[in-house]
Amino acid sequence: LTTATLIAGTAGMAAAQQTVGFSQIGSESGWRAAETTLTRQQAEERGINLQFSDAQQRQENQIAAIRSFVAQGVDAILLAPVVATGWDSVLEEAAEAEIPVILLDRRVDSAEDLYMTAVGSDLVHEGEVAGDWLVGEVGDEECRVVELEGTTGSSPAIDRATGFRNALEGHDNIEIVRSQTGDFTRSGGKEVMESFLQAEGGGQDICALYAHNDDMALGAIQAINEAGLNPGEDILIVSIDAVPDIFQAMADGDANATVELTPNMAGPAFDALEAYWADGTEPEKFIQTDSTLYTQSDDPMAEYEARKDLGY
Ligand code: GZL
Protein backbone atom coordinates (compact mmCIF):
# COMPACT_ATOMS: atom_id res chain seq x y z
CA LEU A 1 0.00 0.00 0.00
CA THR A 2 1.39 3.44 -0.88
CA THR A 3 1.55 6.06 1.86
CA ALA A 4 -1.02 8.18 -0.03
CA THR A 5 -3.46 5.27 -0.06
CA LEU A 6 -2.90 4.66 3.67
CA ILE A 7 -3.47 8.37 4.46
CA ALA A 8 -6.59 8.47 2.28
CA GLY A 9 -7.84 5.33 4.00
CA THR A 10 -7.17 6.78 7.46
CA ALA A 11 -8.96 10.03 6.54
CA GLY A 12 -11.93 7.94 5.42
CA MET A 13 -11.89 6.19 8.81
CA ALA A 14 -11.72 9.58 10.57
CA ALA A 15 -15.11 10.41 9.00
CA ALA A 16 -16.57 7.20 10.48
CA GLN A 17 -20.37 7.14 10.73
CA GLN A 18 -21.67 8.98 13.83
CA THR A 19 -24.35 7.31 15.94
CA VAL A 20 -27.11 9.44 17.49
CA GLY A 21 -29.66 8.17 19.99
CA PHE A 22 -33.10 9.81 19.71
CA SER A 23 -35.44 9.60 22.71
CA GLN A 24 -38.79 10.53 21.13
CA ILE A 25 -41.89 11.13 23.28
CA GLY A 26 -44.23 8.94 21.25
CA SER A 27 -46.69 9.48 18.41
CA GLU A 28 -49.43 11.37 20.28
CA SER A 29 -50.06 13.84 17.47
CA GLY A 30 -49.67 14.30 13.74
CA TRP A 31 -47.00 16.90 14.44
CA ARG A 32 -44.98 14.41 16.52
CA ALA A 33 -45.18 11.82 13.73
CA ALA A 34 -43.88 14.40 11.24
CA GLU A 35 -41.01 15.31 13.55
CA THR A 36 -40.01 11.62 13.69
CA THR A 37 -40.27 11.24 9.90
CA LEU A 38 -38.14 14.31 9.25
CA THR A 39 -35.54 13.28 11.85
CA ARG A 40 -35.13 9.88 10.19
CA GLN A 41 -34.86 11.58 6.76
CA GLN A 42 -32.29 14.10 7.98
CA ALA A 43 -30.16 11.34 9.57
CA GLU A 44 -30.35 9.27 6.38
CA GLU A 45 -29.32 12.24 4.20
CA ARG A 46 -26.37 13.05 6.46
CA GLY A 47 -25.12 9.48 6.84
CA ILE A 48 -25.89 9.50 10.59
CA ASN A 49 -26.80 6.17 12.24
CA LEU A 50 -30.02 6.95 14.20
CA GLN A 51 -30.98 4.78 17.19
CA PHE A 52 -34.69 5.53 17.73
CA SER A 53 -36.70 5.02 20.93
CA ASP A 54 -40.47 5.69 21.28
CA ALA A 55 -41.31 6.31 24.97
CA GLN A 56 -45.12 6.00 24.60
CA GLN A 57 -45.31 9.41 26.37
CA ARG A 58 -43.74 8.01 29.58
CA GLN A 59 -40.78 9.83 31.15
CA GLU A 60 -39.39 6.66 32.75
CA ASN A 61 -39.05 5.15 29.27
CA GLN A 62 -37.14 8.21 28.07
CA ILE A 63 -34.78 8.04 31.04
CA ALA A 64 -34.16 4.33 30.37
CA ALA A 65 -33.52 5.06 26.68
CA ILE A 66 -30.98 7.77 27.52
CA ARG A 67 -29.18 5.38 29.93
CA SER A 68 -29.08 2.79 27.17
CA PHE A 69 -27.64 5.31 24.70
CA VAL A 70 -24.95 6.28 27.26
CA ALA A 71 -24.10 2.58 27.78
CA GLN A 72 -23.85 2.15 23.99
CA GLY A 73 -21.45 5.09 23.85
CA VAL A 74 -23.42 6.98 21.17
CA ASP A 75 -21.86 10.17 19.76
CA ALA A 76 -24.85 12.39 20.71
CA ILE A 77 -28.41 12.20 22.09
CA LEU A 78 -31.56 13.97 20.86
CA LEU A 79 -34.25 14.32 23.53
CA ALA A 80 -37.82 15.57 23.13
CA PRO A 81 -38.64 15.78 26.86
CA VAL A 82 -42.25 14.80 27.62
CA VAL A 83 -42.27 16.96 30.78
CA ALA A 84 -39.99 19.76 32.00
CA THR A 85 -38.81 18.30 35.35
CA GLY A 86 -36.93 15.20 36.55
CA TRP A 87 -34.01 15.14 34.07
CA ASP A 88 -31.02 16.28 36.18
CA SER A 89 -29.55 12.90 37.13
CA VAL A 90 -29.79 11.26 33.71
CA LEU A 91 -28.46 14.38 31.99
CA GLU A 92 -25.55 14.40 34.46
CA GLU A 93 -24.80 10.78 33.48
CA ALA A 94 -24.68 11.79 29.79
CA ALA A 95 -22.46 14.78 30.66
CA GLU A 96 -20.08 12.54 32.64
CA ALA A 97 -19.84 10.30 29.56
CA GLU A 98 -19.11 13.48 27.52
CA ILE A 99 -22.07 12.76 25.23
CA PRO A 100 -23.71 15.98 23.98
CA VAL A 101 -27.50 16.19 24.44
CA ILE A 102 -29.73 18.37 22.24
CA LEU A 103 -33.34 19.10 23.28
CA LEU A 104 -36.01 19.10 20.58
CA ASP A 105 -39.32 21.04 20.69
CA ARG A 106 -39.72 21.12 24.45
CA ARG A 107 -37.61 22.54 27.29
CA VAL A 108 -36.38 21.16 30.64
CA ASP A 109 -35.90 22.89 34.01
CA SER A 110 -32.37 21.45 34.33
CA ALA A 111 -29.32 23.74 34.28
CA GLU A 112 -28.31 24.84 30.77
CA ASP A 113 -24.85 23.24 31.11
CA LEU A 114 -26.54 19.83 31.10
CA TYR A 115 -27.44 20.10 27.40
CA MET A 116 -25.63 21.46 24.32
CA THR A 117 -28.63 23.41 22.94
CA ALA A 118 -32.42 23.36 22.62
CA VAL A 119 -34.10 23.58 19.20
CA GLY A 120 -37.69 24.81 19.36
CA SER A 121 -40.18 27.63 19.04
CA ASP A 122 -40.91 30.45 21.50
CA LEU A 123 -43.83 28.59 23.09
CA VAL A 124 -45.05 31.65 25.03
CA HIS A 125 -45.12 33.67 21.80
CA GLU A 126 -47.19 30.95 20.11
CA GLY A 127 -49.83 31.37 22.80
CA GLU A 128 -49.70 35.15 22.35
CA VAL A 129 -50.20 34.83 18.58
CA ALA A 130 -53.24 32.60 19.18
CA GLY A 131 -54.66 34.99 21.77
CA ASP A 132 -54.03 38.07 19.64
CA TRP A 133 -55.96 36.44 16.80
CA LEU A 134 -58.97 35.78 19.07
CA VAL A 135 -58.86 39.35 20.46
CA GLY A 136 -58.95 40.63 16.89
CA GLU A 137 -61.86 38.35 15.97
CA VAL A 138 -64.00 39.07 19.03
CA GLY A 139 -63.48 42.80 19.50
CA ASP A 140 -65.59 44.08 22.43
CA GLU A 141 -68.08 41.19 22.38
CA GLU A 142 -68.42 39.01 25.48
CA CYS A 143 -66.58 35.73 24.81
CA ARG A 144 -66.38 32.70 27.10
CA VAL A 145 -63.37 30.58 26.11
CA VAL A 146 -62.60 26.94 26.90
CA GLU A 147 -59.01 25.69 26.76
CA LEU A 148 -57.62 22.26 25.92
CA GLU A 149 -54.18 22.13 27.51
CA GLY A 150 -51.27 19.99 26.39
CA THR A 151 -49.59 17.30 28.49
CA THR A 152 -49.55 18.39 32.14
CA GLY A 153 -46.09 19.59 33.18
CA SER A 154 -44.77 19.87 29.62
CA SER A 155 -43.16 23.18 28.63
CA PRO A 156 -45.61 23.73 25.71
CA ALA A 157 -48.61 23.29 28.03
CA ILE A 158 -47.16 25.72 30.59
CA ASP A 159 -45.91 28.33 28.11
CA ARG A 160 -48.84 28.25 25.63
CA ALA A 161 -51.21 28.85 28.57
CA THR A 162 -49.09 31.80 29.71
CA GLY A 163 -48.84 33.37 26.27
CA PHE A 164 -52.57 33.13 25.56
CA ARG A 165 -53.32 34.82 28.90
CA ASN A 166 -50.77 37.54 28.12
CA ALA A 167 -52.71 38.38 24.95
CA LEU A 168 -56.05 38.55 26.80
CA GLU A 169 -54.77 41.11 29.32
CA GLY A 170 -56.84 44.28 29.10
CA HIS A 171 -59.64 42.46 27.26
CA ASP A 172 -61.91 41.56 30.18
CA ASN A 173 -64.75 40.79 27.76
CA ILE A 174 -62.88 37.58 26.91
CA GLU A 175 -62.82 35.07 29.77
CA ILE A 176 -61.26 31.60 29.97
CA VAL A 177 -63.98 29.67 31.84
CA ARG A 178 -62.61 26.10 31.65
CA SER A 179 -59.13 24.58 31.15
CA GLN A 180 -58.27 20.89 31.10
CA THR A 181 -55.57 18.72 29.55
CA GLY A 182 -56.35 16.64 26.50
CA ASP A 183 -52.75 15.32 26.51
CA PHE A 184 -52.12 16.59 22.96
CA THR A 185 -54.24 13.78 21.43
CA ARG A 186 -57.36 13.82 19.21
CA SER A 187 -59.18 11.41 21.53
CA GLY A 188 -58.25 13.53 24.56
CA GLY A 189 -59.48 16.67 22.84
CA LYS A 190 -62.79 15.01 21.89
CA GLU A 191 -63.46 13.59 25.37
CA VAL A 192 -62.66 16.81 27.24
CA MET A 193 -64.61 18.94 24.75
CA GLU A 194 -67.65 16.70 25.31
CA SER A 195 -67.43 17.45 29.04
CA PHE A 196 -67.01 21.19 28.37
CA LEU A 197 -70.11 21.18 26.15
CA GLN A 198 -72.20 19.43 28.79
CA ALA A 199 -71.00 21.83 31.48
CA GLU A 200 -71.68 24.91 29.36
CA GLY A 201 -75.33 24.64 28.40
CA GLY A 202 -74.71 22.18 25.59
CA GLY A 203 -72.19 24.61 24.14
CA GLN A 204 -74.55 27.56 23.79
CA ASP A 205 -72.43 29.49 26.29
CA ILE A 206 -69.06 28.78 24.61
CA CYS A 207 -67.77 31.40 22.17
CA ALA A 208 -64.30 29.94 21.41
CA LEU A 209 -61.93 27.02 21.94
CA TYR A 210 -58.17 27.50 22.37
CA ALA A 211 -56.39 24.16 21.94
CA HIS A 212 -52.64 23.84 22.63
CA ASN A 213 -52.35 21.69 19.49
CA ASP A 214 -54.33 20.99 16.30
CA ASP A 215 -54.93 17.33 17.13
CA MET A 216 -56.93 18.21 20.25
CA ALA A 217 -58.80 20.85 18.23
CA LEU A 218 -59.67 18.23 15.57
CA GLY A 219 -61.03 15.92 18.26
CA ALA A 220 -63.02 18.81 19.74
CA ILE A 221 -64.46 19.64 16.30
CA GLN A 222 -65.93 16.11 16.18
CA ALA A 223 -67.51 16.62 19.61
CA ILE A 224 -68.95 20.03 18.63
CA ASN A 225 -70.47 18.56 15.44
CA GLU A 226 -71.95 15.64 17.42
CA ALA A 227 -73.50 18.17 19.82
CA GLY A 228 -75.32 19.72 16.84
CA LEU A 229 -73.29 22.95 16.78
CA ASN A 230 -71.19 24.44 13.96
CA PRO A 231 -67.46 24.48 14.81
CA GLY A 232 -65.74 27.51 13.30
CA GLU A 233 -69.00 29.50 13.51
CA ASP A 234 -70.91 28.87 16.78
CA ILE A 235 -67.58 28.15 18.48
CA LEU A 236 -64.38 29.76 17.07
CA ILE A 237 -61.41 27.35 16.98
CA VAL A 238 -57.78 28.45 17.34
CA SER A 239 -54.87 26.02 17.85
CA ILE A 240 -51.17 25.42 17.18
CA ASP A 241 -49.02 23.14 14.92
CA ALA A 242 -50.38 23.75 11.37
CA VAL A 243 -50.83 20.03 10.58
CA PRO A 244 -52.43 19.28 7.18
CA ASP A 245 -55.80 18.23 8.70
CA ILE A 246 -56.33 21.60 10.40
CA PHE A 247 -56.16 23.23 6.95
CA GLN A 248 -58.74 20.75 5.66
CA ALA A 249 -60.91 21.73 8.64
CA MET A 250 -60.43 25.43 7.80
CA ALA A 251 -61.46 24.75 4.19
CA ASP A 252 -64.56 22.97 5.55
CA GLY A 253 -65.32 26.01 7.75
CA ASP A 254 -64.76 23.96 10.93
CA ALA A 255 -61.55 25.67 12.18
CA ASN A 256 -60.44 29.31 12.07
CA ALA A 257 -56.73 29.74 12.86
CA THR A 258 -53.52 27.85 13.61
CA VAL A 259 -49.97 28.86 14.57
CA GLU A 260 -47.31 26.97 12.61
CA LEU A 261 -44.63 24.91 14.38
CA THR A 262 -42.05 23.40 12.05
CA PRO A 263 -41.59 19.64 12.54
CA ASN A 264 -38.03 19.99 11.26
CA MET A 265 -36.21 20.38 14.57
CA ALA A 266 -33.58 17.77 13.60
CA GLY A 267 -32.10 19.87 10.77
CA PRO A 268 -30.74 22.61 13.07
CA ALA A 269 -29.82 19.95 15.66
CA PHE A 270 -27.73 17.92 13.21
CA ASP A 271 -26.17 21.14 11.83
CA ALA A 272 -25.00 21.99 15.36
CA LEU A 273 -23.66 18.47 15.94
CA GLU A 274 -21.79 18.37 12.61
CA ALA A 275 -20.14 21.70 13.42
CA TYR A 276 -19.22 20.37 16.88
CA TRP A 277 -17.83 17.10 15.54
CA ALA A 278 -15.86 18.95 12.85
CA ASP A 279 -14.01 21.43 15.06
CA GLY A 280 -15.59 21.66 18.51
CA THR A 281 -17.83 24.63 17.63
CA GLU A 282 -20.58 24.98 20.26
CA PRO A 283 -24.02 26.38 19.21
CA GLU A 284 -26.08 29.02 21.03
CA LYS A 285 -28.05 27.56 23.96
CA PHE A 286 -31.39 28.05 22.14
CA ILE A 287 -31.99 27.70 18.40
CA GLN A 288 -35.42 29.29 17.84
CA THR A 289 -37.87 28.33 15.07
CA ASP A 290 -40.66 30.57 13.67
CA SER A 291 -44.36 30.82 14.64
CA THR A 292 -46.48 31.88 11.64
CA LEU A 293 -50.27 32.46 11.93
CA TYR A 294 -52.55 30.92 9.27
CA THR A 295 -56.29 31.61 9.04
CA GLN A 296 -59.18 30.63 6.74
CA SER A 297 -58.19 33.49 4.41
CA ASP A 298 -54.75 31.95 3.72
CA ASP A 299 -55.79 29.42 1.00
CA PRO A 300 -56.05 26.44 3.39
CA MET A 301 -56.07 23.74 0.72
CA ALA A 302 -52.80 25.05 -0.75
CA GLU A 303 -51.30 24.81 2.75
CA TYR A 304 -52.79 21.31 3.09
CA GLU A 305 -51.19 20.20 -0.19
CA ALA A 306 -47.83 21.67 0.84
CA ARG A 307 -47.76 19.55 4.03
CA LYS A 308 -49.69 16.35 3.22
CA ASP A 309 -46.62 14.29 2.25
CA LEU A 310 -44.32 15.29 5.12
CA GLY A 311 -45.20 12.32 7.32
CA TYR A 312 -47.86 13.84 9.63
C1 GZL B 1 -44.45 21.68 20.86
C2 GZL B 1 -44.50 20.15 20.83
C3 GZL B 1 -45.92 19.66 20.96
C4 GZL B 1 -46.77 19.82 19.70
C5 GZL B 1 -47.76 18.72 19.89
O1 GZL B 1 -43.14 22.16 20.70
O2 GZL B 1 -43.74 19.63 21.91
O3 GZL B 1 -45.91 18.26 21.24
O4 GZL B 1 -47.37 21.10 19.61
C6 GZL B 1 -46.87 17.60 20.38
O5 GZL B 1 -48.49 18.35 18.73
O6 GZL B 1 -47.58 16.64 21.10
Residues whose N, C-alpha, C, O or C-beta is under 5 A from the ligand:
A	BS01	GZL	E28 S29 W31 R32 D105 R106 P156 F184 H212 N213 I240 D241
